[in-house]
Amino acid sequence: MNINTICLVLLVIAAYLNLYLSFNKNKQKKKTKLPISSKEWRQKVEDENFKSWLSNRQRLKDKRKENPNL
């Protein structure tokens, strides 16, 4: 076997290996579909925080009415 033939075989093996690894990488990068978008999630959290804030505010108002010395 000639040295050029050995280099050619190694080059072909490297090319196929590179193609296989890049195909495998693209296959793993596929995004999973989330059940809820980040914008919807943020709105949901903000709504929950606002409702919690309103209930705490109302509770504090009720406490002040019960005990005016505070």
C-alpha positions as CSV (number, residue, x, y, z in Angstrom):
1,M,0.0,0.0,0.0
2,N,1.2,3.4,-0.9
3,I,1.4,6.2,1.7
4,N,-1.1,8.2,-0.4
5,T,-3.6,5.4,-0.2
6,I,-3.3,5.2,3.6
7,C,-3.8,9.0,3.9
8,L,-6.8,8.8,1.6
9,V,-8.4,6.0,3.7
10,L,-7.8,7.9,6.9
11,L,-9.2,11.1,5.4
12,V,-12.4,9.3,4.3
13,I,-12.8,7.7,7.7
14,A,-12.4,11.1,9.3
15,A,-14.9,12.7,7.0
16,Y,-17.5,10.0,7.7
17,L,-16.9,10.2,11.4
18,N,-17.3,14.0,11.3
19,L,-20.5,13.6,9.3
20,Y,-21.9,11.1,11.8
21,L,-21.0,13.2,14.9
22,S,-22.5,16.4,13.4
23,F,-25.7,14.5,12.5
24,N,-25.9,13.0,16.0
25,K,-25.4,16.5,17.5
26,N,-28.2,18.0,15.4
27,K,-30.5,15.2,16.4
28,Q,-29.9,15.9,20.1
29,K,-30.4,19.7,19.7
30,K,-34.1,19.3,18.8
31,K,-36.2,21.5,21.1
32,T,-38.9,20.0,23.2
33,K,-42.2,21.6,22.9
34,L,-43.2,23.1,26.3
35,P,-46.8,22.9,27.4
36,I,-46.8,26.6,28.3
37,S,-44.7,29.5,26.9
38,S,-42.4,31.6,29.1
39,K,-44.6,34.7,28.5
40,E,-47.7,32.8,29.7
41,W,-45.8,31.4,32.7
42,R,-44.5,34.9,33.6
43,Q,-48.1,36.3,33.4
44,K,-49.4,33.4,35.6
45,V,-46.7,34.0,38.2
46,E,-47.4,37.8,38.2
47,D,-51.1,37.2,38.6
48,E,-50.5,34.8,41.5
49,N,-48.2,37.3,43.2
50,F,-50.7,40.1,42.7
51,K,-53.5,38.0,44.2
52,S,-51.3,37.2,47.1
53,W,-50.4,40.8,47.6
54,L,-54.1,41.8,47.5
55,S,-55.1,39.2,50.1
56,N,-52.2,40.2,52.4
57,R,-53.1,43.9,52.0
58,Q,-56.7,43.1,52.9
59,R,-55.6,41.0,55.9
60,L,-53.5,43.9,57.2
61,K,-56.4,46.3,56.8
62,D,-58.6,44.0,58.8
63,K,-56.0,43.8,61.5
64,R,-55.7,47.5,61.7
65,K,-59.5,47.8,62.1
66,E,-59.5,45.3,64.9
67,N,-56.6,46.9,66.7
68,P,-56.3,50.6,66.0
69,N,-53.2,51.1,68.2
70,L,-51.0,49.5,65.6
